[in-house]
């Protein structure tokens, strides 16, 4: 998978993974929902792919940007590649694990959440990666979340609650604090 192109990943791998996850995930209460997620992979040029998920059962992949994506994720191609090849395992689960994202409560919360979240993760080798999430097209309010990859993965899995990570200094927040606190329902907190 290290040599997979962005196009191959979104057009071939993502639909396969979605089908596999849906086969083993019981999703209830999502009738009538349309969840839209756009990935902007920034390399020599920006490659955009949109995912439209209806009723948490059907997914359509679109090359190019989506109009009014609920979540737009912007990340460098090397950060994306490390995530999809497992080198930063768990870093993207909040976007790709249907068991984590397919709940009516999360969907309803997301619909009413607007702002930008910058996620800055320190890798085990000391390097830093950044990912930007724009929620419902809004640049503000804005918050930056900083954590070590290991702690971020624990937060996403629920092993480390967000408030505990914050209070222990494992999660640092900069920016709009009320907005940051409102993200707990979306991000494993």
N, C-alpha and C positions, 0 to 999 in steps of 0.2 A: 504494500500500500504506500510505501515511501515515494514511489514514482507516480502515483496516481495524480491526474490533473484535477484542477478545481471542477472543470466541466464533468469529467467522469465521476467524480465523487458525488456531486449533487444530482446528476441525471441517472446514475446507475446504483451507487451505494446507498444513498439516502432512502430511495423508495424501498429497497430490499430490507434495510434495517427497520424502517417504519412497519413494514408488513410483519417482520419477525417479532417486533415488540408488541404489535397489536394482537398477534396470535396468542401471546402469553399474558396480556394485561387486560383485566376486567375494567372497562370504563363505563360508568353510569352517569346519567344526568347531564350529558353533553349534547343532547339533541338540540338542534337549532343554533349551534355555535359555529362560528367561522374564525379560526385563529390564523393570523398571518405573521410570518417571521421572515425577515430579509437578512441575508448575510452579504456584506460587502467585504470581499477578500482583496486586500491592497498589496499589490506587488509592483511589477513594472507598469501595470495598468490595473485599474480596479475592476474586479469581476463580481457582478451582483447576481444572486440567486434568491428567488422568493419561494417560500413554502406556504401553501394555503391548505389548512387542515379543517375539513368540515365534519362536524359532529364527533370529532376525535376518532373517526373511522376511515375517512378517505383523505388522501394527500395528493396535491398537485404541485409539481416543481416547475417553476417558471424561470427561464433565463432572463436576466435583467431585473431592474428594480420593481418593487410592488408599489402601487398607489396606497398610501395610508397604512403601512405595515404597523402592526401593534408593537412589535419589537424589531428594531434594526440593530444588528450586531456588526460592528466594524472592527476588523482585526487584520494585522499584517499576515501576509501569506505564510511566513515561517512560523508564526504563532499558530495559525490554522493547521498547518502541516503537522506540527508537533502534537497538536490535540487529536487529529484524526488518525495518526499513526501510533497513538498510545504513549508517546514520550512524555506527555503531560496528562496522564490518565486521570479522568474525573473532572478536569477543569471545565469541560463543556457539557457535563451531564444536565445542568439546569436547562439547556436548550434542546437536548437530544434524547433524554430518557423520558419516554411517554408516561411511565409510572409516576414521574415527578411532576410533569406539566399538565397531565390530563385530569384535572379536577375542576368541577364547576366553581368552587370557591376561588381557586387560583385564576380562572378565566375571568370571573366577575371582578375580582380585585384588579387584575391587569387592565381591564377595560377602562377603569377609572383612575389609573395611575399614569401621570405624565411627568416626564423629566429625563435627565441624562445621567447615567451611571458609568463612571470610568472605573474599571477593575484593574488594579496594578498588582501583579503577582510576582513574588520573588521565587525563582526556581532553585532547586537544590544546589546548582552550580554557582549561585549568586547572581545570575543574570535576571533581568526583569522583563516581563511581558505585559503589554497593555491591551485591553479590550474595551471598546466603548459600546454601551447599549443605549439606544434612544427609544424611549417608551412613548408610543402614540404620537410620534413626530415632534415632541417638545424638547427644546434645548435646555429649558429651565423648568423647575429647579434642577440643580446639578450637585452631585456628590461623587467623591472619589473614595473607593474602598481599597485599602492596601492590606495584603496578607501574604504569608508564605504559602506556596502551592499546597503543601501538606495540610495546613490548617484550613485552606479554602475547600479542599476536597472533603475534609471532615465536616465542614459546615454544610456542604451540599448534600451529604449523605444523612445529615441529622445527628451525626455522632457528636458534633460540637455545636451547640446552639449559638446563634449569632450574638445574643446579649452576653453570653459567657465569654465568647471570643473577644468581644469589645472590652468587657470589664477586665479581662486578663491581659489586655494589650496585644493579643494575637490578631485582632482586626482593628485597623486604624481608619477613622473617617475624617474626611475634610470636605467642607461645603455645607449644604443645607441640611442641618440635623433633623428637623421634623420630616423632611423627605426621606432621609436615610432610615429613620425609624419606621416609616410606612412601608419600606421595602421588605421588612421581616416576613410578611405573609407570602411574598413572592420568591424569596431566596433562601428558603430552608431555615429561617430564623424563627 
